[in-house]
Amino acid sequence: MPGVFTAAQCAERPGNGQMGALILQLQLFSNKFACDRSKIWVIGMSRGEEVLFTELIHVSDRDRPFPPATPVFWQAVQKRSAGVILAKSGLPGIPGPQEGDVRFMDRMAGAGLKKECPLLDYLLVGEASWYSMKAQQLFVVA
């Protein structure tokens, strides 16, 4: 399926080794902490597409599956990130977007433009693979 990758496939692609290592870390951490709930991570990126920071910003519960925009972009703006990648981890099996994921991504893309810190991608990280909304062309980076 296009847009679905294993961390090993990501590491094999030129220039993607750093992202593959990051995906593996998210998978490992998600299996150890609140493994029955999904987590939202913000990954701050430099203009040279280097990872500046990774921050866990939300652990889902029934009433609040997604965080508000403020904590998503606060760290990114403070650290002068050129853009952010959001990752939702702790998902079983091969991840794919749900209706709530698409609404959340659209909301965050709009908020990022207002903060002059664009959303670069939204990743859904499963136990053995991950799904890129950008690779699936579900949104276009502004």
N, C-alpha and C positions, 0 to 999 in steps of 0.2 A: 504494500500500500504506500503510495507516495506520501512523504511527510512524516512517516514513522521510521525511526532509526533506533538501533541499539547504540549504547555508549561506545562499543568497540568500533562500529561503523563510523561514528562521528570522529573518533580518534584517528582513524585511517585516512580521513579526508584532509588534504593539505590546509593548514591554518586553523584546524578545528580541534587540535589536541587539548587546548585549554578548556574548551567547552565540554569535550568528552569527559575530562577529569572532573569538572564541576558537576555534570549530570550524575556521575558515579557517586560523588559525595552526597548529593541530594537523595539519591536512592538509598544509600546506607543510613543516613540520618533519619529518613522517614520510617525505616523499618525498626528503629530503636526507640523513637519518641512518639508517643500518641499514635501508634501504628494503625489505629482504627479510624483516624481522622485525616483529612487532607490538610496540607499546609500551603501557604502562599509565600513565595520568596521574591524579593526584588534583587536584581543583579544590575549593578551600575556599570556602565560601559564608557570607555574613553573614546575620543575621536578616532584613535588608531585601532579600535575594536578589541582593546584589552579589558579584561575584567578588573574593575576597580574595587568592588566589594560585593559581598553576598549577605543578605540580611533576611532572617525569618521574620515576617511581619504579621502573620495571621495563622492561627490554627482554627480550622472550621468547627462549627457546631451546628446543630439543627436550625437555630434561629439566625445565625450569621454565617452563611457559607462563604461570603466574600467580604474583604475589608473595604472601608471607605478610601477615597483617593488620597487624602492627606498623608497618612503614613507611608503610602506607596512612593510618593514623590518627595517627601521631606528629606530623607537621606540623600537621594539623588541630587537634589538642588543644593544641599549643604556641601556635598563632596564634588560639586561641579561636573557631574556626569554629562556626557554628550547625549545619552539616551539610556533607557532601561529595558531589560528583558524581564518579564514576569514568568515565574515557574510555579505550577501547582503540582505538588508531589504527594506521595502516599496513595496513589491510585492503583487499584488491582488490575492485573492483566495488561493488555495492550490498550493504552489510553486513546480516547477520541473525544472531540468536543461535545458537550451537552449544551442545551439552550442557555443555561445560566452562565456557562463559560463564554459564550459568544457575546452576551449582554455585558458581562464584566469587562471583557476585552474592549468592546466598543466604548464603554464608559471611561476606561483607563486611557484609551487612545486620545479621546477628547480632552481629558484632564492633563495629559502629558503635553499636548499642544499648547494649552493655556499656560503651563509652567515652563514652556520652551525646553522641554526635556522629553522628546518623543518616545513612545512605546515602540521598540524595535522588533519584538516578537513576544509571543505568549506560548510557553511550553507546557505540555501536560506530561508529567514524568511518572511512568508506571514502574512496576517491579523490575522489568527486564528491557524496557524500551521507552522511547519518548516520542512525542508528537509535536510538530512545529506548526502553529497556525499560519506563520508566514510562508513556510514551504507549501502549505496547502492552498495558499493564496486566498485565505479567508479575510485578510486585510492587507492593505498596502501601506508601507511605511511612508509617512509624509516627508 
